[in-house]
């Protein structure tokens, strides 16, 4: 894996206004993504994990402009220069869509139940101005072959497919316009475990053949470990830990990540691991706690955690970043 940066997010925020009253006055914001900065390298799989409501799906949508970010910058590499996609006009956004595509969580909802698969696959090709019908059909046949779906299935409706087949159709649709990046939002969470393995192996095979970059969003840590080169752990709209998959699982630093990993079952009957049970509930993204967003549930909470938010900083030499005062050298010296 090279270190060519393809995506660069700088302090990205996605705040949804809360409006009340007859005049619909804004009285607050849901801070779904609240200052996320990270890089996505060409050819890698960046996993994004966290509890439901942590902002991982909203971040994925913001990176491809399905949700308009409130603040920050999202830079994408065009040749030798980086362009801020948040400043794109409608024509530039359409061209950007050819580079970045998304696989959604629910394959059935992603397909129109009233239309045959042929229409679902042909429409994006028309949108991207492939006017020749024979050329459109050639692309459809090739992408279906890539995901092991027979061409005659084009004339079936979504309800005639199994869950795994529907997800493979969605992968084929995303691949039709030869994107550079696939944002995979819980791409296998709606599937049975045996089907999950088939789809994940298929995605890895396609990535090798097409030199794709994946942003893999999931809550299943075992799946993320299998798929990802690096993993970003999100909590309450922020990245609290970022490291390579091997480093994160072997040298977990943030207390929140430690609690998540403690919940992953071991595939060994005679071995047990100690569960780290978090106290309380996830705070509201409307009224976030001051200081570290995790301090109310952390067993290692110090006084500084209640007032000062820790920055995401590198620890050690393994490109391991963590946002936690436990690893602040100045605080350790004072204590």
C-alpha positions in Angstrom: 0.0 0.0 0.0 1.4 3.4 -1.0 1.1 6.6 0.9 -0.5 8.6 -1.8 -3.3 10.6 -0.1 -6.6 10.4 -2.2 -9.0 11.9 0.3 -8.2 14.5 3.0 -10.8 15.6 5.5 -9.9 18.7 7.6 -12.1 19.5 10.6 -15.2 18.3 8.9 -18.5 19.1 10.7 -22.0 18.1 9.9 -24.5 19.9 12.2 -28.3 19.5 11.7 -30.3 22.5 12.9 -33.2 22.0 15.4 -36.0 24.3 14.6 -39.0 25.2 16.8 -41.9 27.6 16.9 -44.1 29.1 14.2 -41.1 30.9 12.6 -39.0 27.8 12.7 -36.3 29.5 14.7 -33.0 27.5 15.1 -32.7 26.7 18.8 -29.8 24.2 18.6 -27.9 21.7 16.5 -27.5 17.9 16.4 -23.7 17.7 16.0 -23.5 14.4 14.1 -20.0 14.9 12.9 -18.0 17.4 15.0 -14.5 18.2 13.7 -13.1 15.0 12.0 -9.7 15.2 10.4 -8.3 12.1 8.6 -6.6 11.0 5.4 -7.6 8.1 3.1 -4.7 6.6 1.2 -5.0 5.3 -2.4 -5.5 1.5 -2.5 -6.2 1.0 1.2 -9.3 0.1 3.1 -10.1 2.6 5.9 -12.5 1.1 8.4 -14.7 3.4 10.5 -16.3 1.9 13.6 -18.4 3.0 16.6 -21.7 2.6 18.3 -25.0 3.5 16.6 -25.3 7.3 16.4 -21.6 8.0 16.6 -21.7 9.8 13.2 -19.9 7.2 11.0 -22.6 7.0 8.3 -23.0 10.8 8.3 -19.2 11.1 7.8 -19.3 8.7 4.9 -22.1 10.6 3.2 -20.3 13.9 3.8 -17.2 12.6 2.1 -19.2 12.1 -1.1 -21.5 15.1 -0.7 -24.7 13.1 -0.2 -24.9 15.2 3.0 -23.5 18.8 2.7 -20.9 19.4 5.4 -21.5 22.4 7.7 -17.8 23.3 8.0 -14.3 22.2 7.3 -12.8 20.9 4.1 -12.9 17.7 2.1 -10.1 17.6 -0.4 -9.9 15.0 -3.2 -6.9 14.4 -5.5 -7.3 15.3 -9.1 -4.0 14.5 -10.8 -1.3 16.5 -9.0 -3.7 18.9 -7.2 -6.3 18.7 -4.4 -9.7 20.2 -4.9 -12.2 21.1 -2.1 -15.3 19.1 -3.2 -17.5 21.3 -0.9 -17.0 24.2 -3.4 -18.1 22.1 -6.5 -21.0 23.2 -8.7 -23.6 20.7 -9.9 -21.6 19.7 -13.0 -18.4 19.2 -11.0 -20.4 17.1 -8.4 -21.7 14.8 -11.2 -18.1 14.3 -12.4 -17.0 13.6 -8.8 -19.7 10.9 -8.6 -17.8 8.9 -11.2 -14.8 8.8 -8.9 -16.6 8.0 -5.6 -19.6 5.7 -5.3 -21.5 4.3 -2.3 -22.9 0.9 -1.3 -25.8 1.3 1.1 -26.7 -0.7 4.1 -30.0 -2.1 3.0 -29.8 -3.6 -0.5 -33.6 -4.0 -0.8 -34.2 -0.3 0.0 -31.4 0.7 -2.4 -33.3 -0.9 -5.3 -36.8 0.2 -6.6 -39.1 -2.8 -6.0 -41.3 -1.7 -8.9 -38.4 -1.8 -11.5 -36.4 -4.6 -12.9 -32.7 -4.8 -12.3 -32.1 -3.8 -15.9 -33.6 -0.4 -15.2 -31.7 0.0 -11.9 -28.4 -0.7 -13.6 -29.1 1.3 -16.8 -30.2 4.5 -15.2 -26.8 5.6 -13.7 -25.2 4.9 -17.1 -27.7 7.2 -18.7 -27.0 9.9 -16.1 -23.3 9.7 -16.8 -24.0 10.2 -20.5 -23.4 6.8 -21.9 -25.9 7.2 -24.7 -25.3 4.0 -26.8 -27.6 1.2 -25.6 -25.3 -1.5 -26.8 -22.4 0.0 -24.8 -24.7 0.3 -21.7 -25.6 -3.3 -22.0 -22.0 -4.4 -22.4 -21.1 -2.6 -19.2 -24.0 -4.1 -17.3 -23.1 -7.6 -18.5 -19.5 -7.2 -17.5 -20.2 -5.9 -14.0 -22.8 -8.6 -13.3 -20.2 -11.2 -14.4 -17.8 -9.6 -11.9 -20.2 -10.2 -9.0 -21.2 -13.7 -10.3 -24.8 -12.8 -11.3 -26.0 -14.3 -14.6 -27.0 -11.8 -17.3 -30.5 -13.2 -17.6 -31.2 -12.0 -14.0 -31.3 -8.4 -15.4 -35.0 -9.0 -16.2 -36.0 -10.0 -12.6 -37.4 -7.8 -9.9 -35.5 -7.2 -6.6 -37.9 -9.4 -4.6 -36.8 -12.4 -6.7 -33.3 -12.2 -5.3 -31.8 -13.3 -2.0 -30.2 -10.7 0.3 -26.7 -11.6 -0.9 -27.7 -11.4 -4.5 -29.3 -8.0 -4.0 -26.1 -6.7 -2.4 -24.0 -8.0 -5.2 -26.3 -6.2 -7.7 -25.7 -3.0 -5.6 -22.0 -3.6 -5.8 -22.3 -4.1 -9.6 -24.2 -0.9 -9.9 -21.6 1.1 -8.0 -18.8 -0.5 -10.1 -20.4 0.3 -13.5 -18.8 3.8 -13.9 -15.3 2.6 -12.8 -15.0 4.6 -9.5 -11.7 5.1 -7.6 -13.4 4.9 -4.2 -16.2 2.9 -2.8 -17.9 4.1 0.5 -19.3 0.9 2.0 -22.0 1.8 4.6 -22.7 -1.4 6.7 -22.5 -3.2 3.4 -22.9 -6.7 4.9 -24.8 -6.0 8.2 -28.2 -7.0 6.7 -26.9 -10.4 5.5 -26.5 -13.8 7.1 -23.1 -14.6 8.4 -22.4 -17.2 5.7 -23.4 -14.7 3.0 -21.4 -12.0 4.6 -18.2 -14.0 4.1 -19.0 -14.5 0.4 -19.7 -10.8 -0.2 -16.6 -9.7 1.8 -14.3 -12.0 -0.2 -15.9 -10.8 -3.4 -15.2 -7.2 -2.4 -11.6 -8.0 -1.6 -11.2 -9.7 -5.0 -12.7 -6.7 -6.8 -10.4 -4.3 -4.8 -7.3 -6.3 -5.9 -8.3 -6.4 -9.5 -9.5 -2.8 -9.9 -7.0 -1.2 -7.4 -9.9 0.4 -5.5 -9.9 2.4 -2.3 -12.6 1.4 0.3 -14.0 3.5 3.1 -15.6 0.6 5.1 -18.2 1.7 7.7 -19.4 -1.0 10.1 -20.2 -1.7 13.7 -19.0 -5.3 13.6 -15.4 -5.2 14.7 -14.6 -8.7 13.4 -15.7 -7.7 9.9 -13.7 -4.4 10.1 -10.6 -6.2 11.3 -10.8 -8.7 8.3 -11.4 -5.9 5.7 -9.3 -2.9 6.9 -5.8 -1.7 6.6 -6.4 1.1 9.0 -9.3 1.7 11.5 -10.8 5.0 12.8 -12.9 4.6 16.0 -15.6 7.3 16.3 -17.4 8.4 19.4 -20.1 11.1 19.5 -19.1 12.7 16.2 -15.3 12.6 16.8 -12.4 10.2 15.9 -11.0 9.0 19.3 -8.4 6.5 17.9 -6.8 5.9 14.5 -4.3 3.2 13.8 -3.5 0.2 11.5 -5.7 -2.8 12.0 -2.8 -4.8 13.5 -1.7 -2.0 15.8 -5.2 -1.2 17.0 -6.1 -4.8 18.0 -2.7 -5.5 19.5 -2.1 -2.2 21.3 -5.5 -0.6 22.1 -5.1 2.7 23.8 -8.4 4.6 24.2 -10.7 3.3 26.9 -13.6 3.4 24.5 -11.9 1.2 22.0 -10.9 -1.2 24.7 -14.5 -1.6 25.7 -15.6 -2.2 22.1 -13.0 -4.9 21.6 -13.8 -6.6 24.9 -17.3 -7.3 23.5 -15.9 -9.2 20.5 -16.3 -13.0 21.2 -13.3 -15.2 20.9 -13.6 -18.2 18.5 -12.2 -20.5 21.3 -14.4 -22.3 23.7 -12.0 -22.7 26.6 -10.8 -19.0 26.6 -12.7 -16.1 28.1 -12.0 -12.4 28.0 -13.0 -9.8 30.6 -15.9 -7.6 29.4 -15.5 -3.9 30.0 -19.0 -2.6 30.8 -19.5 1.1 30.2 -21.6 3.0 32.7 -24.4 5.2 31.6 -25.6 6.0 28.1 -24.1 7.8 25.1 -24.6 11.5 25.7 -26.9 13.5 23.4 -25.2 15.0 20.3 -27.3 18.1 21.0 -25.9 18.8 24.4 -22.5 17.3 24.5 -20.5 17.2 27.7 -17.6 19.6 28.1 -14.1 18.4 27.9 -13.5 14.8 26.6 -16.8 13.5 25.1 -16.2 10.1 26.8 -15.4 11.3 30.3 -18.8 10.6 31.8 -18.5 6.9 31.0 -14.7 6.4 31.5 -13.3 4.6 34.5 -10.0 6.5 34.0 -11.6 9.9 34.1 -9.3 12.7 35.6 -10.3 16.3 36.5 -8.8 17.6 33.2 -11.0 15.3 31.2 -14.1 17.1 32.4 -13.0 20.5 31.1 -10.3 20.1 28.4 -11.0 18.2 25.2 -8.0 16.0 24.2 -6.7 16.4 20.7 -6.1 13.5 18.4 -2.3 13.0 18.6 0.2 10.4 17.6 1.6 8.0 20.2 4.7 6.0 19.6 6.2 5.3 16.1 3.5 3.1 14.6 1.3 6.0 13.2 -1.1 5.4 16.1 -3.2 8.4 17.0 -5.4 8.7 20.1 -7.4 11.5 21.7 -7.0 10.8 25.4 -5.3 12.6 28.3 -4.0 9.3 29.7 -1.2 9.5 27.1 -0.4 13.2 27.5 3.2 13.3 28.7 2.8 16.7 30.4 -0.1 15.5 32.5 1.7 12.3 33.4 4.7 14.4 34.7 2.5 16.6 36.7 0.8 13.7 38.4 
